[in-house]
Amino acid sequence: MDLPNGQALLDENGLKKILEFIREYKGVDLSSYRQSFLARRVRIRLSATKVKSCLEYTRLIEKKPEEFNLFLNELSINVTEFFRDPDVYSAFGNIVLSDIIRRKEASGARSLRVWSSACATGEEPYSIAILVAEALKDKPDFTAKILASDVDAQALEAAAKGEYEAKFLQKIDPEILKKFFIPLGPARYRVREDIRKMVRFQAHNLFSEPPFKYLDIIFCRNVLIYLNRAQAKELFIGFNRALSPGGYLVLGKVETLWERDMFVPVDPRMKIYQKLG
Ligand SMILES: C[S@@+](CC[C@H](N)C(=O)[O-])C[C@H]1O[C@@H](n2cnc3c(N)ncnc32)[C@H](O)[C@@H]1O
C-alpha cells in the first residue's frame, strides 16, 4: 500500500525536530498539544507541500511565512472563545485584579484600564469586562474601561455587536451566562448592555505603537504566533511603555516571553507577567 507522502516522512524524531524549530525560531511552544494530534496535522502539511524530509519542511517554514500560517490554520489556532483557558482567567481574577484594585484603593485612584490587544470577535474583552464588573460590584466609586483592538475589521464589527450563537457559549458557567447574557431567541445571546458599554473597540495593528497609555493590564493572547522574534521584541517594548508601573501582561498559554529584562513572571504557567519597576 502506498503511504501518503507525509505519513512516510514523519517519525517521532522528525516531529520533535519540527516542534523544536518552531519553538526556537517562531516562539510558539506547542508542547501542551497532544503529540498524536500534532503528528496528524504536521503530516497533512508535509503531504500538501510535497517536501522530501522534515528538515526540508523547517526550511520551507523559514523561507515562506505563509506556510507557517497554513500550519497554524491546520492546528485551528486562529480561534477564540469566552474565558479561553479558564485557569488563566481564575489567576487573572485572583492575582492580577485583586492586586490592582488593592493598589488603587491604597493610592486613592479609582479608574482601571485594560487593553485586549488582539481581541478578535470580542470574546476576550467581554470575558475580561465580566470579571472586572464582578470584582468591582461593591465598589461603586470605581470605573473601568476595557480597550479592545484587532487588525481584522470584520472581526471588530462582529465584536461590537456583542451577539453570539448559543453553541459558542456552551462552556460558560451557567450562572455567568444567566447573569451577563440576554437571550435573543432560542439559539442566540447578546452580552448585557452595561458590559458592552465597558468595552471600546478600535482597529489597530500590533506592528505600530500602542494606541493607549497608563494601562493597568494588557492581554496579548494567541497572537504572538503571527510575529517573528524581532517583531515580538518591539511589541514587548511598546507594551512596557504603555503599562503603568506594576502593570500586568497576560500572554497565551502556549506563548513565550523571551525578553527577561522588562517583565517578571508572576505566574509563569498561566503566562502572567508584571512590568519591572
Ligand atoms: C487566535 S486569535 C486570538 C484572539 C484572543 N486574543 C484569544 O486569545 O482568544 C488571533 C487574533 O490576532 C489578530 N491579529 C493577527 N495579527 C495581528 C496584528 N498584527 N495586529 C493586531 N491583531 C492581529 C487576528 O486578527 C486574530 O483576531
PDBQT file of the ligand as one rigid body, heavy atoms in Angstrom, charges set to zero:
ROOT
HETATM    1  C1  LIG A 301      -6.202  33.404  17.608  1.00  0.00    +0.000 C 
HETATM    2  S1  LIG A 301      -6.949  34.974  17.641  1.00  0.00    +0.000 S 
HETATM    3  C2  LIG A 301      -6.754  35.343  19.384  1.00  0.00    +0.000 C 
HETATM    4  C3  LIG A 301      -7.951  36.008  19.992  1.00  0.00    +0.000 C 
HETATM    5  C4  LIG A 301      -7.878  36.169  21.508  1.00  0.00    +0.000 C 
HETATM    6  N1  LIG A 301      -6.774  37.030  21.909  1.00  0.00    +0.000 N 
HETATM    7  C5  LIG A 301      -7.772  34.823  22.197  1.00  0.00    +0.000 C 
HETATM    8  O1  LIG A 301      -6.728  34.505  22.752  1.00  0.00    +0.000 OA
HETATM    9  O2  LIG A 301      -8.755  34.075  22.175  1.00  0.00    +0.000 OA
HETATM   10  C6  LIG A 301      -5.688  35.980  16.916  1.00  0.00    +0.000 C 
HETATM   11  C7  LIG A 301      -6.134  37.378  16.559  1.00  0.00    +0.000 C 
HETATM   12  O3  LIG A 301      -4.967  38.165  16.312  1.00  0.00    +0.000 OA
HETATM   13  C8  LIG A 301      -5.274  39.086  15.310  1.00  0.00    +0.000 C 
HETATM   14  N2  LIG A 301      -4.024  39.599  14.719  1.00  0.00    +0.000 N 
HETATM   15  C9  LIG A 301      -3.139  38.950  13.934  1.00  0.00    +0.000 A 
HETATM   16  N3  LIG A 301      -2.132  39.766  13.584  1.00  0.00    +0.000 NA
HETATM   17  C10 LIG A 301      -2.383  40.978  14.174  1.00  0.00    +0.000 A 
HETATM   18  C11 LIG A 301      -1.713  42.239  14.187  1.00  0.00    +0.000 A 
HETATM   19  N4  LIG A 301      -0.593  42.417  13.533  1.00  0.00    +0.000 N 
HETATM   20  N5  LIG A 301      -2.265  43.245  14.893  1.00  0.00    +0.000 NA
HETATM   21  C12 LIG A 301      -3.423  43.078  15.566  1.00  0.00    +0.000 A 
HETATM   22  N6  LIG A 301      -4.104  41.904  15.590  1.00  0.00    +0.000 NA
HETATM   23  C13 LIG A 301      -3.588  40.864  14.907  1.00  0.00    +0.000 A 
HETATM   24  C14 LIG A 301      -6.122  38.268  14.348  1.00  0.00    +0.000 C 
HETATM   25  O4  LIG A 301      -6.888  39.134  13.508  1.00  0.00    +0.000 OA
HETATM   26  C15 LIG A 301      -6.974  37.436  15.310  1.00  0.00    +0.000 C 
HETATM   27  O5  LIG A 301      -8.186  38.086  15.595  1.00  0.00    +0.000 OA
ENDROOT
TORSDOF 0
